């Protein structure tokens, strides 16, 4: 995580805007707050969807078959895809 701050945030800094450490602290804080908010929304949405699926066994079964089918398709595609030959 620290590497992301060292590689990504300096491009958003302005030399005339004040000390670099203060800008990095502010930009890092904003990124952490936004990340926490987005992850919390995803978690709440997943919890609601989980309750919906748990109360409907047919939907849960259909979801399992759909997920299994997709994983099977991806496995077959991976198995039969030719890999490039290094020259």
Backbone as numpy.savetxt, mean C-alpha at the origin, in Angstrom:
# Nx Ny Nz CAx CAy CAz Cx Cy Cz
12.58 3.11 6.46 11.76 4.29 6.46 12.63 5.54 6.46
13.71 5.51 7.20 14.58 6.69 7.27 15.20 7.00 5.91
15.45 5.96 5.12 16.01 6.19 3.79 15.03 6.94 2.91
13.73 6.69 3.08 12.74 7.41 2.29 12.84 8.91 2.58
12.98 9.25 3.84 13.07 10.66 4.19 14.35 11.28 3.61
15.44 10.54 3.67 16.71 11.06 3.18 16.73 11.19 1.65
16.00 10.32 0.96 16.01 10.34 -0.50 14.90 11.19 -1.10
13.75 11.25 -0.47 12.59 11.88 -1.08 12.35 13.31 -0.61
12.43 13.55 0.66 12.05 14.86 1.19 12.97 16.01 0.82
14.29 15.83 0.67 15.14 16.99 0.34 14.74 17.72 -0.94
14.12 17.04 -1.89 13.73 17.73 -3.12 12.60 18.74 -2.89
11.92 18.65 -1.76 10.83 19.58 -1.45 11.29 20.72 -0.53
12.55 20.76 -0.21 13.07 21.78 0.69 13.43 23.04 -0.08
13.30 24.19 0.59 13.62 25.48 0.01 14.71 26.13 0.88
15.88 26.43 0.30 16.97 27.00 1.10 16.60 28.31 1.79
15.68 29.08 1.21 15.29 30.36 1.80 14.17 30.22 2.85
13.64 29.03 3.05 12.50 28.84 3.94 12.89 28.58 5.39
14.16 28.53 5.69 14.58 28.30 7.07 15.50 27.10 7.17
15.78 26.72 8.42 16.72 25.61 8.64 16.23 24.30 8.00
17.17 23.54 7.48 16.84 22.27 6.82 16.19 21.28 7.80
16.70 21.23 9.03 16.15 20.27 9.98 14.69 20.56 10.28
14.32 21.84 10.34 12.93 22.20 10.62 12.02 21.83 9.45
12.52 22.04 8.24 11.73 21.67 7.06 11.55 20.16 6.98
12.63 19.42 7.24 12.54 17.96 7.21 11.58 17.45 8.29
11.63 18.05 9.45 10.74 17.66 10.54 9.28 17.92 10.16
9.02 19.07 9.57 7.66 19.41 9.16 7.17 18.49 8.04
7.98 18.30 7.01 7.58 17.43 5.90 7.38 15.99 6.37
8.28 15.51 7.21 8.15 14.15 7.75 6.90 14.01 8.60
6.60 15.03 9.41 5.39 14.99 10.24 4.12 14.95 9.41
4.09 15.75 8.35 2.92 15.75 7.46 2.76 14.38 6.82
3.87 13.79 6.36 3.79 12.46 5.73 3.30 11.41 6.72
3.74 11.47 7.94 3.31 10.50 8.96 1.82 10.67 9.25
1.36 11.90 9.39 -0.06 12.14 9.67 -0.94 11.65 8.53
-0.55 11.96 7.30 -1.33 11.52 6.15 -1.31 9.99 6.06
-0.16 9.38 6.28 -0.06 7.92 6.24 -0.94 7.26 7.29
-0.94 7.80 8.50 -1.79 7.25 9.56 -3.27 7.39 9.21
-3.66 8.53 8.65 -5.06 8.74 8.29 -5.50 7.77 7.20
-4.68 7.61 6.18 -5.03 6.71 5.08 -5.11 5.27 5.58
-4.13 4.85 6.37 -4.14 3.48 6.89 -5.33 3.24 7.82
-5.71 4.25 8.59 -6.88 4.11 9.47 -8.15 3.95 8.65
-8.29 4.71 7.57 -9.47 4.56 6.70 -9.51 3.19 6.05
-8.37 2.70 5.60 -8.32 1.36 5.01 -8.71 0.32 6.05
-8.22 0.47 7.27 -8.53 -0.48 8.34 -10.02 -0.46 8.67
-10.61 0.72 8.77 -12.03 0.81 9.07 -12.88 0.23 7.94
-12.49 0.49 6.71 -13.21 -0.08 5.56 -13.10 -1.60 5.53
-11.92 -2.14 5.82 -11.74 -3.58 5.85 -12.55 -4.22 6.97
-12.62 -3.56 8.12 -13.41 -4.09 9.24 -14.89 -4.14 8.88
-15.38 -3.10 8.23 -16.79 -3.08 7.82 -17.07 -4.17 6.79
-16.17 -4.30 5.82 -16.34 -5.33 4.78 -16.25 -6.73 5.38
-15.39 -6.90 6.36 -15.26 -8.18 7.03 -16.56 -8.57 7.73
-17.18 -7.61 8.41 -18.46 -7.88 9.06 -19.54 -8.23 8.07
-19.54 -7.54 6.94 -20.52 -7.81 5.89 -20.34 -9.23 5.33
-19.10 -9.60 5.06 -18.83 -10.93 4.51 -19.14 -12.03 5.53
-18.82 -11.79 6.79 -19.06 -12.80 7.82 -20.54 -13.07 8.02
-21.39 -12.07 7.78 -22.83 -12.27 7.99 -23.52 -12.88 6.77
-22.81 -13.03 5.67 -23.38 -13.61 4.45 -22.49 -14.74 3.96
-22.79 -15.97 4.35 -21.94 -17.12 4.00 -21.81 -17.33 2.49
-22.86 -17.09 1.73 -22.77 -17.30 0.28 -21.80 -16.31 -0.36
-21.85 -15.07 0.09 -20.93 -14.06 -0.44 -19.49 -14.43 -0.06
-19.30 -14.91 1.15 -17.97 -15.32 1.60 -17.45 -16.49 0.76
-18.31 -17.46 0.46 -17.92 -18.59 -0.37 -17.57 -18.13 -1.77
-18.38 -17.25 -2.34 -18.11 -16.73 -3.68 -16.79 -15.97 -3.69
-16.53 -15.19 -2.65 -15.28 -14.44 -2.56 -14.09 -15.39 -2.49
-14.21 -16.48 -1.75 -13.12 -17.45 -1.65 -12.85 -18.12 -2.99
-13.92 -18.52 -3.70 -13.74 -19.13 -5.01 -13.13 -18.14 -6.00
-13.57 -16.89 -5.97 -13.03 -15.88 -6.88 -11.54 -15.64 -6.59
-11.18 -15.51 -5.32 -9.79 -15.29 -4.97 -8.94 -16.51 -5.34
-9.43 -17.69 -5.06 -8.71 -18.91 -5.42 -8.54 -19.04 -6.93
-9.59 -18.71 -7.67 -9.52 -18.77 -9.13 -8.50 -17.79 -9.68
-8.48 -16.57 -9.15 -7.49 -15.58 -9.59 -6.07 -16.04 -9.28
-5.87 -16.58 -8.08 -4.54 -17.08 -7.74 -4.14 -18.23 -8.65
-5.09 -19.09 -9.00 -4.80 -20.18 -9.93 -4.43 -19.66 -11.31
-5.15 -18.66 -11.79 -4.84 -18.06 -13.09 -3.44 -17.44 -13.07
-3.13 -16.72 -12.00 -1.79 -16.12 -11.90 -0.71 -17.20 -11.86
-0.97 -18.30 -11.14 0.00 -19.38 -11.06 0.23 -20.02 -12.43
-0.85 -20.26 -13.17 -0.70 -20.83 -14.51 0.04 -19.88 -15.44
-0.29 -18.62 -15.36 0.38 -17.64 -16.20 1.87 -17.59 -15.88
2.20 -17.63 -14.60 3.60 -17.62 -14.20 4.31 -18.88 -14.67
3.63 -20.02 -14.56 4.24 -21.30 -14.94 4.51 -21.38 -16.43
3.64 -20.80 -17.24 3.77 -20.93 -18.68 4.37 -19.71 -19.38
4.79 -18.72 -18.64 5.43 -17.55 -19.23 6.90 -17.84 -19.45
7.34 -17.57 -20.65 8.76 -17.79 -20.95 9.58 -16.65 -20.36
10.70 -17.00 -19.77 11.57 -15.97 -19.21 12.57 -15.52 -20.27
12.93 -14.26 -20.25 13.91 -13.79 -21.24 15.27 -14.46 -21.01
15.94 -14.75 -22.10 17.25 -15.38 -22.02 18.31 -14.29 -22.04
19.21 -14.35 -21.08 20.30 -13.36 -21.02 21.28 -13.61 -22.17
21.68 -12.53 -22.82 22.59 -12.67 -23.97 24.03 -12.63 -23.54
